Amino acid sequence: MKLKDKVVFITGGTSGIGLETAKLFIAEGAKVALVGSNAEHLGSADSELDGRALLLRADLRRREDIEHAVAQVREKFERIDVVFANAGASTVAPLEAITPEYIEDNIALNFTSVFLTIQKTAPFIPRGGSIIVTTSFLNTIGMPGLSILAATKAATRSLVRSIGAELAPRGIRVNAISPGAISTPFYEKIGLTDVQLSEVTAALQARIGLKRFGEASELAKSALFLASDDSSYTTGAELVIDGGLTQF
């Protein structure tokens, strides 16, 4: 087991990549704390995980909620070995429709919450620990209507380098996973009609070298690599898992 007795803190863990990663990490021996904002979704995740994870409700846009979640994990497990800052969401908005409130909400959830998650967990991560951040293929290519989300993801990519350099003397690795088009509920939540969603997914699939969407389980395996000692000499990097979308 690659994560035997490791304590893992996962945000955005009630569906998609986060939930699949939690399942894999538990199978690899980890003690998982899963953070989500929706009570119903947390309940569903608890069922899928057969009650084997510590479920924590928190609004990651609130510093106090993150601090409380971290305190609960410390109370139960004393330390945190791996952090997977995976939470993020947005909706499509063309340039003329973007408001200051939209920008603030995107930054709060997709950037500030990532920074605060790292800031509040890092003091309790021992040497050899790992921090993983979910970025996006939007770091590399432009897509209409997702300018603010792309900007926040580019910012978190930069954060991985900077904080990676800062934590390297403590022996803590900081890396990113950059998903391409993945079969998760994300696309159903970005505010497109069924017809628009069908058009977008078809266009994306045509651009992907492997001509298919990825699966959340494939991202989970990449997260396992970065969480485990298999990546003991990897830090500051972004692991691109996109079927060739940004490469060809």
C-alpha positions as CSV (number, residue, x, y, z in Angstrom):
1,M,0.0,0.0,0.0
2,K,1.5,3.3,-1.2
3,L,-0.2,5.5,1.4
4,K,-0.5,3.2,4.4
5,D,-1.4,5.2,7.5
6,K,-1.0,8.5,5.6
7,V,-3.4,11.3,6.6
8,V,-4.9,12.9,3.5
9,F,-6.9,16.2,3.3
10,I,-9.0,16.5,0.1
11,T,-11.1,19.5,-0.9
12,G,-13.7,19.2,-3.6
13,G,-14.0,15.6,-2.7
14,T,-17.7,14.8,-3.0
15,S,-17.8,14.0,-6.8
16,G,-15.6,13.6,-9.8
17,I,-11.8,13.7,-9.5
18,G,-11.9,14.3,-5.7
19,L,-14.2,11.4,-4.9
20,E,-12.3,8.9,-7.2
21,T,-9.1,10.0,-5.6
22,A,-10.5,9.4,-2.1
23,K,-11.6,5.9,-3.1
24,L,-8.1,5.1,-4.5
25,F,-6.2,6.6,-1.6
26,I,-8.3,4.7,0.9
27,A,-7.6,1.5,-1.0
28,E,-3.9,2.3,-0.7
29,G,-4.2,2.6,3.1
30,A,-4.7,6.3,3.6
31,K,-6.9,7.9,6.3
32,V,-8.9,10.4,4.3
33,A,-10.6,13.6,5.4
34,L,-13.0,14.8,2.7
35,V,-14.1,18.5,2.6
36,G,-17.3,19.6,0.8
37,S,-19.8,22.4,1.0
38,N,-23.1,20.6,0.3
39,A,-24.5,18.4,3.0
40,E,-26.4,16.2,0.6
41,H,-23.4,15.6,-1.6
42,L,-21.3,14.8,1.5
43,G,-23.9,12.2,2.5
44,S,-23.7,10.6,-0.9
45,A,-19.9,10.5,-0.8
46,D,-20.1,8.9,2.7
47,S,-22.2,6.2,1.2
48,E,-19.9,5.6,-1.7
49,L,-16.9,5.4,0.6
50,D,-18.7,3.1,3.0
51,G,-18.1,5.5,5.9
52,R,-14.4,5.1,5.7
53,A,-13.6,8.8,5.4
54,L,-13.9,11.7,7.8
55,L,-16.5,14.0,6.1
56,L,-16.2,17.7,6.8
57,R,-18.6,20.5,5.7
58,A,-16.9,23.8,4.8
59,D,-17.3,26.8,2.5
60,L,-13.8,27.1,1.3
61,R,-14.3,30.8,0.5
62,R,-14.3,31.4,4.2
63,R,-11.0,31.3,6.0
64,E,-12.8,30.3,9.3
65,D,-14.3,27.3,7.7
66,I,-10.9,26.1,6.4
67,E,-9.3,26.6,9.8
68,H,-12.2,24.7,11.5
69,A,-11.8,21.8,9.0
70,V,-8.1,21.6,9.6
71,A,-8.6,21.7,13.3
72,Q,-11.0,18.7,13.1
73,V,-8.5,16.7,11.1
74,R,-5.7,17.5,13.6
75,E,-8.0,16.5,16.5
76,K,-8.7,13.1,15.0
77,F,-5.3,12.3,13.3
78,E,-2.8,14.8,14.8
79,R,-1.1,15.5,11.5
80,I,-1.7,15.9,7.7
81,D,0.6,14.1,5.3
82,V,-1.0,14.9,2.0
83,V,-3.2,17.8,0.9
84,F,-5.1,17.6,-2.4
85,A,-6.5,21.1,-3.1
86,N,-8.9,20.0,-5.7
87,A,-12.0,22.2,-5.2
88,G,-13.1,24.5,-8.0
89,A,-16.1,25.6,-10.1
90,S,-17.3,28.2,-12.5
91,T,-19.9,29.1,-15.1
92,V,-19.5,30.2,-18.7
93,A,-19.6,34.0,-19.0
94,P,-18.8,36.0,-22.2
95,L,-16.6,39.1,-21.8
96,E,-19.6,41.6,-21.8
97,A,-21.5,39.6,-19.1
98,I,-18.7,39.4,-16.5
99,T,-19.4,41.5,-13.4
100,P,-17.1,42.4,-10.5
101,E,-19.1,40.0,-8.3
102,Y,-18.5,37.1,-10.8
103,I,-14.7,37.8,-10.8
104,E,-14.6,38.0,-7.0
105,D,-16.5,34.7,-6.6
106,N,-14.2,32.9,-9.1
107,I,-11.1,34.2,-7.4
108,A,-12.4,33.3,-3.9
109,L,-13.2,29.7,-4.9
110,N,-10.6,28.9,-7.5
111,F,-7.6,30.8,-6.1
112,T,-7.9,32.2,-2.6
113,S,-9.4,28.9,-1.2
114,V,-6.4,27.0,-2.7
115,F,-3.9,29.4,-1.1
116,L,-5.7,29.3,2.2
117,T,-6.0,25.5,2.2
118,I,-2.2,25.3,1.7
119,Q,-1.5,28.0,4.2
120,K,-3.6,26.5,6.9
121,T,-2.4,22.9,6.4
122,A,1.3,23.4,5.8
123,P,2.3,24.0,9.4
124,F,1.1,20.4,10.2
125,I,2.7,18.6,7.3
126,P,5.8,16.7,8.2
127,R,9.0,16.3,6.1
128,G,8.2,14.0,3.2
129,G,4.7,15.4,2.9
130,S,3.0,16.3,-0.4
131,I,0.7,19.1,-1.6
132,I,-1.2,18.6,-4.8
133,V,-3.2,21.3,-6.6
134,T,-5.7,20.8,-9.4
135,T,-5.1,23.3,-12.3
136,S,-6.5,22.9,-15.8
137,F,-5.7,22.7,-19.5
138,L,-7.1,26.2,-19.6
139,N,-3.6,27.2,-18.4
140,T,-2.4,26.6,-21.9
141,I,-5.3,27.1,-24.4
142,G,-8.0,29.7,-24.6
143,M,-11.7,28.9,-24.6
144,P,-14.4,31.5,-25.0
145,G,-16.5,32.3,-21.9
146,L,-14.0,30.9,-19.4
147,S,-11.5,33.8,-19.2
148,I,-11.8,34.3,-15.4
149,L,-11.6,30.6,-14.6
150,A,-8.5,30.2,-16.9
151,A,-6.9,33.2,-15.1
152,T,-7.4,31.7,-11.7
153,K,-6.0,28.3,-12.8
154,A,-3.0,30.0,-14.3
155,A,-2.5,31.8,-10.9
156,T,-2.7,28.5,-9.0
157,R,-0.1,27.0,-11.4
158,S,2.2,29.9,-10.5
159,L,1.4,29.3,-6.8
160,V,2.7,25.8,-7.1
161,R,6.1,27.0,-8.2
162,S,6.3,29.7,-5.6
163,I,5.1,27.8,-2.6
164,G,7.0,24.7,-3.8
165,A,10.2,26.8,-3.5
166,E,9.2,28.1,-0.1
167,L,8.4,24.6,1.3
168,A,11.2,22.7,-0.3
169,P,13.6,23.3,2.6
170,R,11.1,21.6,4.9
171,G,11.1,18.6,2.6
172,I,7.4,19.2,1.5
173,R,6.7,18.7,-2.2
174,V,4.2,20.9,-4.0
175,N,2.9,19.8,-7.5
176,A,-0.1,20.3,-9.8
177,I,-2.3,18.0,-11.8
178,S,-3.6,19.6,-15.0
179,P,-6.7,17.8,-16.2
180,G,-7.9,18.0,-19.8
181,A,-11.5,17.2,-20.7
182,I,-12.6,14.7,-18.0
183,S,-15.9,12.9,-17.7
184,T,-17.1,14.6,-14.4
185,P,-20.1,16.7,-13.3
186,F,-18.0,19.9,-13.9
187,Y,-19.3,20.3,-17.5
188,E,-22.9,20.0,-16.4
189,K,-22.5,22.9,-13.9
190,I,-21.0,25.5,-16.2
191,G,-24.4,26.9,-17.3
192,L,-24.7,25.6,-20.8
193,T,-27.9,24.2,-22.4
194,D,-27.9,20.6,-23.4
195,V,-27.4,21.5,-27.0
196,Q,-24.5,23.9,-26.2
197,L,-22.9,21.3,-24.0
198,S,-23.1,18.7,-26.7
199,E,-21.5,21.0,-29.2
200,V,-18.7,21.9,-26.7
201,T,-17.9,18.3,-25.8
202,A,-17.9,17.3,-29.5
203,A,-15.5,20.1,-30.3
204,L,-13.2,19.3,-27.4
205,Q,-13.1,15.6,-28.3
206,A,-12.1,16.4,-31.8
207,R,-9.1,18.3,-30.5
208,I,-7.9,15.6,-28.1
209,G,-5.1,13.4,-29.5
210,L,-6.6,10.2,-28.0
211,K,-10.1,11.2,-29.2
212,R,-11.9,10.6,-25.9
213,F,-12.6,12.3,-22.6
214,G,-10.5,11.1,-19.7
215,E,-12.0,9.4,-16.6
216,A,-11.7,10.7,-13.1
217,S,-10.0,7.4,-12.1
218,E,-7.2,8.2,-14.5
219,L,-6.6,11.5,-12.7
220,A,-6.8,9.7,-9.3
221,K,-3.9,7.5,-10.4
222,S,-1.8,10.6,-11.2
223,A,-2.7,12.1,-7.8
224,L,-1.5,8.8,-6.2
225,F,1.9,9.2,-7.9
226,L,2.3,12.7,-6.5
227,A,1.0,11.8,-3.1
228,S,3.3,8.8,-2.6
229,D,7.0,8.3,-2.3
230,D,7.1,7.4,-6.0
231,S,7.4,11.2,-6.7
232,S,10.0,11.8,-3.9
233,Y,12.1,13.9,-6.3
234,T,9.3,15.8,-8.0
235,T,8.3,19.3,-6.8
236,G,7.1,22.5,-8.5
237,A,5.9,20.5,-11.5
238,E,2.5,20.3,-13.3
239,L,1.5,16.8,-14.5
240,V,-0.6,17.2,-17.6
241,I,-3.3,14.5,-18.0
242,D,-5.2,15.6,-21.1
243,G,-5.0,12.9,-23.8
244,G,-2.8,15.3,-25.8
245,L,-5.3,18.2,-25.9
246,T,-2.6,20.8,-25.2
247,Q,0.3,18.9,-26.8
248,F,-0.7,18.3,-30.4
